């Protein structure tokens, strides 16, 4: 899977301006944690303290379908505010299911927790048996995570 990644972004007067490594992948994405596509749900968790790994902050991108798909892929990116209004990419993860029989895939971006404001993005790709492609970009709101 090769989606274009936003490496960092800056929040200016309530708007989001992305500084992209290349391409427009998440630049126009709406804040949209969950979306139904075909018989699948594309979901991006808001950044939060991990319930699975103590001391981590995480965001999980998930595709969950009611029927088998030809290909499922997700890339999840977690950003932390390093200076007021400036968010830096601090964790990323990706996963694919290209078995032709898959109905679920997830990728959690996680790292040791630091008290800060975070935001997550995800790139989703689902290919149905008839080769119909569904690509989406999701972005969470900025949230404060207290470790």
C-alpha positions as CSV (number, residue, x, y, z in Angstrom):
1,X,0.0,0.0,0.0
2,X,1.4,3.4,-0.8
3,X,-0.6,6.3,0.3
4,X,0.9,9.8,0.5
5,X,1.5,10.8,4.1
6,X,1.1,14.2,5.8
7,X,4.3,14.6,7.9
8,X,3.1,17.5,9.9
9,X,0.5,20.2,10.0
10,X,-0.1,23.6,11.5
11,X,-3.3,24.9,13.0
12,X,-3.8,28.6,12.0
13,X,-6.8,30.5,13.4
14,X,-9.0,27.4,13.6
15,X,-8.1,26.1,10.1
16,X,-5.8,23.3,9.4
17,X,-2.9,23.8,6.9
18,X,-1.1,20.6,6.1
19,X,2.6,20.5,5.2
20,X,2.8,17.5,2.9
21,X,5.8,15.4,2.0
22,X,4.2,14.9,-1.4
23,X,0.7,14.8,-2.8
24,X,-2.7,15.8,-1.5
25,X,-3.7,12.6,0.5
26,X,-5.1,14.2,3.7
27,X,-5.1,17.9,2.8
28,X,-8.8,18.0,2.0
29,X,-10.0,15.4,4.5
30,X,-12.9,16.2,6.8
31,X,-13.0,15.4,10.5
32,X,-14.7,12.1,10.1
33,X,-13.9,9.3,12.5
34,X,-16.4,6.7,11.1
35,X,-17.8,6.2,7.6
36,X,-19.9,3.4,6.0
37,X,-18.6,2.3,2.6
38,X,-20.4,-0.5,0.7
39,X,-20.9,-3.1,3.5
40,X,-17.9,-1.9,5.5
41,X,-17.2,0.6,8.3
42,X,-14.0,2.6,8.1
43,X,-13.2,3.9,11.6
44,X,-10.4,6.0,13.1
45,X,-10.2,6.2,16.9
46,X,-9.5,9.5,18.4
47,X,-6.1,9.5,20.1
48,X,-6.4,8.1,23.7
49,X,-4.6,6.3,26.4
50,X,-4.2,2.7,25.4
51,X,-6.3,0.2,27.2
52,X,-4.0,-2.6,25.9
53,X,-0.5,-1.3,26.6
54,X,-0.1,0.6,29.8
55,X,1.7,4.0,29.3
56,X,1.0,4.3,25.6
57,X,-1.1,6.8,23.6
58,X,-2.7,5.3,20.5
59,X,-5.1,5.7,17.6
60,X,-6.4,2.7,15.6
61,X,-7.6,2.7,12.0
62,X,-10.0,-0.2,11.3
63,X,-11.9,-1.5,8.3
64,X,-14.6,-4.0,9.3
65,X,-16.8,-5.5,6.6
66,X,-19.8,-7.8,6.5
67,X,-18.4,-9.8,3.5
68,X,-15.0,-10.8,2.2
69,X,-13.0,-8.3,0.1
70,X,-10.2,-8.7,-2.4
71,X,-8.0,-6.2,-0.5
72,X,-8.2,-4.2,2.7
73,X,-5.5,-1.7,3.7
74,X,-5.1,1.0,6.4
75,X,-2.3,3.4,7.3
76,X,-2.7,5.2,10.6
77,X,-0.7,8.3,11.6
78,X,-0.5,9.9,15.1
79,X,0.6,13.5,15.5
80,X,1.6,15.3,18.8
81,X,1.6,19.1,19.3
82,X,5.3,20.0,19.9
83,X,4.9,23.8,19.8
84,X,1.6,25.7,20.0
85,X,-0.2,25.0,16.8
86,X,2.5,22.7,15.3
87,X,1.9,19.0,15.2
88,X,4.7,16.5,14.4
89,X,4.3,12.9,13.2
90,X,5.3,10.7,16.1
91,X,3.9,7.3,15.2
92,X,2.6,5.4,12.3
93,X,1.5,1.9,11.4
94,X,0.0,0.1,8.5
95,X,-1.7,-3.3,7.8
96,X,-3.1,-5.1,4.8
97,X,-5.3,-8.1,4.2
98,X,-4.9,-9.2,0.6
99,X,-6.0,-12.8,1.0
100,X,-9.1,-12.2,-1.1
101,X,-11.1,-13.6,1.8
102,X,-10.6,-10.8,4.4
103,X,-13.3,-8.8,6.1
104,X,-11.2,-7.0,8.8
105,X,-7.9,-5.2,9.1
106,X,-6.6,-2.7,11.7
107,X,-3.4,-0.7,12.3
108,X,-2.8,1.1,15.6
109,X,-0.2,3.9,15.7
110,X,1.1,4.0,19.3
111,X,4.0,5.3,21.4
112,X,4.8,6.1,25.0
113,X,2.4,8.6,26.3
114,X,3.3,12.3,26.9
115,X,0.8,14.8,28.2
116,X,-0.1,16.8,25.1
117,X,-2.6,17.5,22.4
118,X,-2.8,14.9,19.6
119,X,-4.5,14.4,16.3
120,X,-4.7,11.3,14.1
121,X,-5.1,10.6,10.4
122,X,-5.7,7.4,8.4
123,X,-5.8,6.3,4.8
124,X,-8.1,3.5,4.0
125,X,-8.3,1.3,0.8
126,X,-10.9,-1.4,0.2
127,X,-11.1,-3.3,-3.1
128,X,-14.2,-5.4,-3.7
129,X,-14.3,-8.7,-5.7
130,X,-15.4,-6.9,-8.8
131,X,-12.2,-4.6,-8.5
132,X,-14.3,-1.5,-7.4
133,X,-11.9,0.6,-5.3
134,X,-12.9,2.7,-2.3
135,X,-10.3,5.1,-0.9
136,X,-10.9,7.4,2.0
137,X,-8.9,9.8,4.2
138,X,-10.0,10.4,7.8
139,X,-8.9,13.0,10.3
140,X,-9.7,13.2,14.0
141,X,-10.2,16.4,16.0
142,X,-7.4,17.6,18.1
143,X,-7.7,16.1,21.6
144,X,-5.8,16.4,24.8
145,X,-4.4,13.2,26.2
146,X,-3.4,13.1,29.9
147,X,-1.2,10.2,30.8
